[in-house]
Amino acid sequence: MKKVELLAPVGSFEKAKIAFMYGADAVYCGTSKLSLRSRTEVKEDDLAKIIQYAHSMGKRVYVAINIYAWDETYEAIKKQAIELNELQVDGIIVADGGVVDVVKKYAPDTEIHISTQANTVSYHTCHFWYRNGAKRIILGRELNKEQIKEIMQHKPEALDIEIFVHGALCFGYSGRCFLSEFLAQRSGNLGDCAQSCRWAYNVYVEENNHPGNLMPVEDDEKGTYIFSSKDLCLIREIPEIIEMGVNSIKIEGRLKTEYYLATVVNAYRNAIDDYIKNPEHFNAEMYLKELEKTKTRGFTAFYFNDRENKDVQDYTGRQYNAEYEFGGKVIEEREGKVLIEIRNKLSVGDTLELIVPGKIKPFTFTIHMLWDAETREEIQTINPGRAEQKVILEIPQKVEKGWIIRRKK
């Protein structure tokens, strides 16, 4: 059975460490405004640390330059390609044919990965990109499993295939959308999407014989969320994806929290490993239960199982996850107690769950006592009042730095 790579999104060195801790084989990130998440740019110093850290563990780092570039951007792209080649990044993710040419010339030691933005949906296109220097194709999300299998059977043997399995879906085809540019003058194709498809809209219908008589179309008092899709989740489909021989499965979310990253990476890591060890007893529901503890719009398999699937939109605009939130992150053990960097209010009596790397079932415990991190005085509750605020508590389980804690509301 071919080993499948688990690829996680990161927006900082700290997030990269968490992704690797919870089981990612590789991470991807963006730098400057040349990737499609300019608000999560990773500075060159941080990128160098991520690459060094990853390579020390035999893991990989990919960087996105996946904008559709204007001519005036190419000098910056050339400079970026040279820097990434010198940093020994493992792959550069690109969508634009002109950018591919620049990367081939100025980053000759680096793999070229064709972004999902290029909407590759056939093995014919895979052959085209392979002839033009691509080592990997990130397929368009619009494909179903039969189409992916067809591509796997007819692609060049040395070409790797990557697919998205989890995270936000875009209103536009393969992520190519002009809505944000039109409404907010922030181009999604140049790395600055305002996520206009997630906004609430006021929509009205007008009966033809009564012009001016506008009747509102509403899902709730805020209006309607006619463009907002559910989030992709293919945890149930992991066995099929592994069996079809896909090289890499990708999680979306460079803007997400460390809590989201730890939960999702850990769930998919366990699902992959458990299926490979014991395929006859794979039970997707226990991994799905963990994934549902993150903030999400509700899940859909999109077109993977059925091209006719209509259960892809979320017209409520609600974020599901009424029961859990990010509690904090382990900083260190101190004299039998644990120093926590808090993310939400914690109080004596709260139920917490420690997300343990490599285990799908979290360790559950109750806060019996809290101590102020600076004065060591006993306290009853603590609220986040400043960045990196900390508290001391007891956890009846061995912990390691960076482990994530969730709080049951």
C-alpha positions as CSV (number, residue, x, y, z in Angstrom):
1,M,0.0,0.0,0.0
2,K,1.5,3.3,-1.1
3,K,2.4,5.8,1.7
4,V,0.3,8.9,1.3
5,E,1.7,12.3,2.4
6,L,-0.4,14.3,4.9
7,L,0.1,18.0,4.0
8,A,-0.9,20.8,6.4
9,P,-1.3,24.6,6.1
10,V,0.9,26.9,8.2
11,G,1.1,30.6,8.6
12,S,4.1,30.8,11.1
13,F,6.9,28.8,12.5
14,E,4.9,28.0,15.6
15,K,2.1,26.6,13.5
16,A,4.6,24.5,11.6
17,K,5.9,23.0,14.8
18,I,2.4,22.1,15.8
19,A,1.5,20.6,12.4
20,F,4.6,18.4,12.5
21,M,4.0,17.4,16.2
22,Y,0.5,16.2,15.3
23,G,1.6,14.2,12.4
24,A,2.0,16.2,9.2
25,D,4.5,14.9,6.7
26,A,4.8,18.2,5.0
27,V,3.6,21.8,5.3
28,Y,2.8,24.6,2.8
29,C,2.9,28.3,3.3
30,G,3.1,31.6,1.5
31,T,5.5,34.5,1.4
32,S,4.8,38.2,0.6
33,K,1.9,39.0,-1.7
34,L,2.8,36.3,-4.3
35,S,0.6,33.6,-2.7
36,L,-3.1,33.5,-2.3
37,R,-3.1,34.2,1.4
38,S,-1.2,37.4,1.7
39,R,-2.4,38.0,5.2
40,T,-0.5,34.8,6.4
41,E,2.8,35.6,4.8
42,V,5.8,33.9,6.4
43,K,8.9,36.1,6.7
44,E,12.1,34.8,5.2
45,D,13.7,34.3,8.6
46,D,10.8,32.2,9.8
47,L,10.7,30.3,6.5
48,A,14.3,29.4,6.9
49,K,13.6,28.1,10.4
50,I,10.6,26.1,9.2
51,I,12.7,24.5,6.4
52,Q,15.6,23.7,8.7
53,Y,13.2,22.2,11.4
54,A,11.3,20.2,8.8
55,H,14.5,18.8,7.1
56,S,15.9,17.8,10.5
57,M,13.0,15.4,10.8
58,G,13.0,14.2,7.2
59,K,9.9,16.3,6.4
60,R,9.1,18.8,3.6
61,V,8.1,22.4,3.0
62,Y,6.3,23.8,0.0
63,V,5.8,27.5,-0.7
64,A,3.1,29.1,-2.8
65,I,3.7,31.7,-5.6
66,N,0.2,30.9,-7.0
67,I,-1.1,34.3,-8.1
68,Y,-2.1,35.1,-11.6
69,A,0.7,37.6,-12.2
70,W,0.7,41.0,-13.9
71,D,3.8,41.8,-16.0
72,E,5.0,44.3,-13.4
73,T,5.1,41.5,-10.8
74,Y,7.6,39.3,-12.5
75,E,10.8,41.0,-11.1
76,A,9.5,40.2,-7.6
77,I,8.6,36.7,-8.7
78,K,12.2,36.2,-10.1
79,K,13.7,37.5,-6.8
80,Q,11.4,35.2,-4.8
81,A,12.3,32.1,-6.9
82,I,16.0,32.7,-6.4
83,E,15.5,33.1,-2.6
84,L,13.4,30.0,-2.3
85,N,15.9,28.0,-4.3
86,E,18.7,29.1,-2.0
87,L,16.6,28.2,1.1
88,Q,16.2,24.7,-0.4
89,V,12.4,24.7,-0.2
90,D,11.1,21.3,-1.4
91,G,8.5,22.6,-3.8
92,I,7.0,25.9,-5.2
93,I,3.3,25.9,-5.9
94,V,2.4,27.9,-9.0
95,A,-0.7,28.4,-11.2
96,D,0.4,30.8,-14.0
97,G,2.4,29.4,-17.0
98,G,4.6,32.5,-17.0
99,V,5.5,31.9,-13.4
100,V,6.3,28.3,-14.2
101,D,8.9,29.5,-16.7
102,V,10.4,31.8,-14.1
103,V,10.6,29.1,-11.5
104,K,12.2,26.6,-13.9
105,K,14.9,29.2,-14.7
106,Y,15.6,30.7,-11.3
107,A,14.8,27.9,-9.0
108,P,16.2,24.9,-10.9
109,D,16.8,22.7,-7.9
110,T,13.2,23.0,-6.6
111,E,10.1,20.9,-7.6
112,I,7.3,22.7,-9.4
113,H,3.8,21.9,-8.0
114,I,0.8,23.1,-10.1
115,S,-1.7,24.8,-7.9
116,T,-5.4,23.9,-7.7
117,Q,-5.9,27.4,-9.1
118,A,-4.8,26.1,-12.5
119,N,-8.0,23.8,-12.4
120,T,-6.3,20.7,-13.7
121,V,-9.2,18.2,-14.2
122,S,-7.9,15.8,-16.8
123,Y,-4.9,13.5,-17.4
124,H,-4.3,15.3,-20.7
125,T,-3.6,18.5,-18.8
126,C,-1.4,16.5,-16.4
127,H,0.7,15.5,-19.3
128,F,1.0,19.1,-20.5
129,W,2.2,20.3,-17.1
130,Y,4.6,17.4,-16.8
131,R,6.2,18.2,-20.1
132,N,6.6,21.7,-18.9
133,G,8.5,20.8,-15.7
134,A,5.9,19.9,-13.1
135,K,6.7,17.3,-10.5
136,R,3.2,17.4,-8.9
137,I,-0.3,18.4,-9.8
138,I,-2.8,19.6,-7.2
139,L,-6.1,18.6,-8.8
140,G,-9.2,20.8,-9.1
141,R,-11.7,20.2,-6.3
142,E,-14.5,19.7,-8.9
143,L,-13.4,16.1,-9.8
144,N,-15.2,13.1,-8.5
145,K,-13.5,9.9,-7.5
146,E,-14.0,8.1,-10.8
147,Q,-12.3,11.0,-12.6
148,I,-9.4,11.0,-10.1
149,K,-9.0,7.2,-10.7
150,E,-8.9,7.8,-14.4
151,I,-6.2,10.5,-14.0
152,M,-4.2,8.1,-11.7
153,Q,-4.3,5.4,-14.4
154,H,-3.2,7.6,-17.3
155,K,-0.9,10.3,-15.8
156,P,2.9,10.2,-16.3
157,E,4.3,7.6,-13.9
158,A,6.7,10.1,-12.3
159,L,4.1,12.7,-11.8
160,D,2.7,13.1,-8.2
161,I,-1.0,13.8,-7.6
162,E,-2.3,15.8,-4.7
163,I,-5.9,16.5,-3.7
164,F,-7.7,18.6,-1.1
165,V,-9.5,16.5,1.6
166,H,-10.5,19.1,4.2
167,G,-11.3,22.8,4.6
168,A,-13.1,25.7,3.1
169,L,-14.5,25.5,-0.4
170,C,-14.5,28.6,-2.6
171,F,-17.5,30.0,-4.4
172,G,-15.4,30.3,-7.6
173,Y,-14.3,27.5,-9.9
174,S,-11.1,26.0,-8.5
175,G,-10.8,29.1,-6.3
176,R,-10.8,31.5,-9.2
177,C,-13.3,34.2,-8.2
178,F,-13.8,37.9,-9.0
179,L,-16.5,38.5,-6.3
180,S,-14.1,40.0,-3.7
181,E,-12.4,42.3,-6.3
182,F,-15.9,43.5,-7.5
183,L,-17.3,44.2,-4.1
184,A,-14.2,45.1,-2.0
185,Q,-11.5,45.9,-4.5
186,R,-9.5,43.0,-2.9
187,S,-8.5,40.4,-5.5
188,G,-8.7,36.8,-4.5
189,N,-6.5,36.0,-7.5
190,L,-3.7,38.3,-6.2
191,G,-3.8,37.0,-2.6
192,D,-6.1,39.4,-0.8
193,C,-9.6,37.8,-0.8
194,A,-12.1,39.4,1.5
195,Q,-14.2,36.2,1.5
196,S,-17.2,38.1,0.1
197,C,-19.0,34.8,-0.5
198,R,-19.3,34.4,3.3
199,W,-21.1,37.7,3.8
200,A,-24.8,38.1,4.5
201,Y,-26.8,39.6,1.6
202,N,-30.2,41.3,1.3
203,V,-31.9,39.7,-1.7
204,Y,-35.3,40.9,-3.1
205,V,-37.7,39.6,-5.7
206,E,-40.0,41.8,-7.7
207,E,-43.2,40.6,-9.3
208,N,-43.2,41.6,-13.0
209,N,-46.7,43.2,-12.9
210,H,-46.0,45.2,-9.8
211,P,-42.6,47.0,-10.3
212,G,-41.2,48.5,-7.1
213,N,-43.0,46.0,-4.9
214,L,-39.9,44.3,-3.5
215,M,-40.2,41.2,-1.3
216,P,-37.2,40.2,0.8
217,V,-35.7,36.7,0.4
218,E,-34.4,35.8,3.9
219,D,-32.9,32.9,5.8
220,D,-32.8,34.9,9.0
221,E,-32.9,38.5,10.2
222,K,-29.5,39.0,8.6
223,G,-30.6,38.2,5.1
224,T,-29.3,35.2,3.2
225,Y,-26.0,33.5,2.6
226,I,-26.6,32.5,-1.0
227,F,-22.9,32.1,-2.0
228,S,-21.5,30.4,1.2
229,S,-20.5,26.8,0.8
230,K,-20.0,24.1,3.4
231,D,-16.5,22.9,4.3
232,L,-15.0,20.0,2.5
233,C,-14.5,16.8,4.6
234,L,-13.3,13.5,3.1
235,I,-12.5,11.6,6.3
236,R,-15.0,8.9,5.4
237,E,-13.3,8.6,2.0
238,I,-9.7,8.1,3.3
239,P,-9.7,4.3,2.4
240,E,-10.7,5.0,-1.2
241,I,-8.2,7.8,-1.5
242,I,-5.4,5.7,-0.2
243,E,-6.3,2.8,-2.4
244,M,-6.4,4.9,-5.6
245,G,-2.8,5.8,-5.0
246,V,-2.9,9.6,-4.5
247,N,0.5,10.8,-3.4
248,S,-0.6,13.6,-1.1
249,I,-3.8,14.7,0.7
250,K,-4.1,18.4,1.6
251,I,-5.8,20.3,4.4
252,E,-6.8,23.9,3.7
253,G,-6.5,26.7,6.2
254,R,-3.5,28.9,6.5
255,L,-5.7,31.5,8.4
256,K,-6.9,28.9,10.9
257,T,-5.9,28.7,14.6
258,E,-3.3,26.3,16.2
259,Y,-6.3,24.5,17.8
260,Y,-7.9,23.9,14.4
261,L,-4.6,22.7,13.0
262,A,-3.8,20.3,15.8
263,T,-7.3,18.8,15.7
264,V,-7.6,18.3,12.0
265,V,-4.0,17.1,11.4
266,N,-4.3,14.7,14.3
267,A,-7.6,13.3,13.0
268,Y,-6.3,12.6,9.5
269,R,-3.0,11.3,10.8
270,N,-4.8,8.7,12.9
271,A,-7.2,7.9,10.1
272,I,-4.4,7.2,7.6
273,D,-2.3,5.2,10.1
274,D,-5.3,3.2,11.4
275,Y,-6.5,2.2,7.9
276,I,-3.0,1.1,6.8
277,K,-2.6,-1.0,10.0
278,N,-6.1,-2.5,10.0
279,P,-8.2,-1.7,6.9
280,E,-11.0,-4.2,7.8
281,H,-11.9,-2.3,10.9
282,F,-11.7,1.3,9.7
283,N,-14.3,3.4,11.5
284,A,-14.5,7.0,10.1
285,E,-17.0,8.1,12.8
286,M,-14.5,8.5,15.6
287,Y,-12.3,10.8,13.4
288,L,-15.3,12.7,12.3
289,K,-16.3,13.2,15.9
290,E,-13.0,15.0,16.5
291,L,-13.3,17.1,13.4
292,E,-16.7,18.3,14.4
293,K,-15.2,19.9,17.5
294,T,-13.6,22.6,15.3
295,K,-15.4,25.7,14.1
296,T,-16.9,24.8,10.8
297,R,-19.8,25.6,8.5
298,G,-20.9,22.0,8.3
299,F,-19.3,19.3,6.2
300,T,-19.8,18.2,2.6
301,A,-18.0,15.6,0.4
302,F,-18.6,18.1,-2.4
303,Y,-18.4,16.2,-5.8
304,F,-16.1,13.3,-4.7
305,N,-18.8,10.7,-4.5
306,D,-21.5,12.3,-6.7
307,R,-21.2,14.9,-9.4
308,E,-24.9,15.6,-8.8
309,N,-24.5,16.3,-5.1
310,K,-26.5,19.4,-4.1
311,D,-25.6,19.3,-0.4
312,V,-22.7,21.8,-0.8
313,Q,-24.2,25.2,0.3
314,D,-24.7,26.5,3.8
315,Y,-27.5,29.0,3.7
316,T,-27.6,29.8,7.4
317,G,-24.1,31.4,7.7
318,R,-23.7,29.6,11.0
319,Q,-20.4,28.4,12.4
320,Y,-21.0,24.9,13.9
321,N,-19.2,24.0,17.1
322,A,-21.4,25.0,20.0
323,E,-19.7,22.8,22.5
324,Y,-15.9,23.4,22.2
325,E,-13.3,26.1,21.9
326,F,-9.6,26.7,22.0
327,G,-8.5,26.5,25.7
328,G,-4.8,26.9,25.5
329,K,-1.4,25.6,24.7
330,V,1.1,23.8,26.9
331,I,4.3,25.9,27.5
332,E,6.1,23.8,30.1
333,E,5.9,21.6,33.2
334,R,6.7,23.3,36.5
335,E,7.2,21.3,39.7
336,G,4.4,18.8,38.8
337,K,2.2,21.5,37.4
338,V,1.7,22.8,33.9
339,L,2.1,26.3,32.5
340,I,-0.6,27.1,29.9
341,E,-0.8,29.9,27.4
342,I,-4.6,30.6,27.5
343,R,-6.8,31.4,24.5
344,N,-10.2,31.6,26.2
345,K,-11.6,32.0,29.7
346,L,-10.7,29.1,32.0
347,S,-12.4,28.5,35.4
348,V,-12.2,25.9,38.2
349,G,-14.7,23.2,37.3
350,D,-14.2,23.5,33.6
351,T,-13.9,20.3,31.5
352,L,-10.8,20.3,29.3
353,E,-9.6,17.9,26.6
354,L,-5.9,17.4,25.9
355,I,-5.3,16.6,22.3
356,V,-2.5,14.0,22.4
357,P,-0.5,13.5,19.2
358,G,-1.0,10.0,17.7
359,K,-4.1,9.3,19.7
360,I,-7.6,10.0,18.3
361,K,-9.2,10.0,21.8
362,P,-8.4,13.1,23.8
363,F,-7.4,13.0,27.4
364,T,-10.3,14.5,29.4
365,F,-9.9,16.1,32.8
366,T,-11.5,18.7,35.1
367,I,-9.8,21.9,36.4
368,H,-9.7,21.5,40.2
369,M,-7.3,24.4,40.9
370,L,-5.8,27.4,39.1
371,W,-2.7,29.4,40.0
372,D,-1.7,32.8,38.7
373,A,1.4,32.3,36.5
374,E,3.3,35.3,38.0
375,T,2.2,35.5,41.7
376,R,1.5,31.7,42.2
377,E,-1.6,32.7,44.0
378,E,-4.6,30.4,43.8
379,I,-7.4,31.9,41.6
380,Q,-10.9,30.7,40.5
381,T,-11.0,32.0,36.9
382,I,-8.8,33.8,34.3
383,N,-9.8,35.7,31.2
384,P,-7.5,36.5,28.2
385,G,-6.5,40.1,28.8
386,R,-3.3,40.3,26.9
387,A,-1.3,38.4,24.3
388,E,0.4,35.2,25.6
389,Q,-1.3,35.4,29.0
390,K,-0.6,32.3,31.0
391,V,-1.9,30.3,33.9
392,I,-0.8,27.3,36.0
393,L,-3.0,24.2,36.4
394,E,-2.6,20.5,37.1
395,I,-3.0,17.9,34.4
396,P,-3.1,14.2,35.5
397,Q,-1.2,13.1,32.4
398,K,2.3,13.6,31.1
399,V,2.4,16.5,28.6
400,E,4.8,18.0,26.1
401,K,5.4,21.6,25.0
402,G,3.1,22.7,22.3
403,W,0.2,20.2,23.0
404,I,-3.2,21.8,22.5
405,I,-6.0,21.9,25.0
406,R,-9.7,22.4,24.2
407,R,-12.3,23.6,26.6
408,K,-15.9,22.2,26.7
409,K,-18.2,25.2,26.9
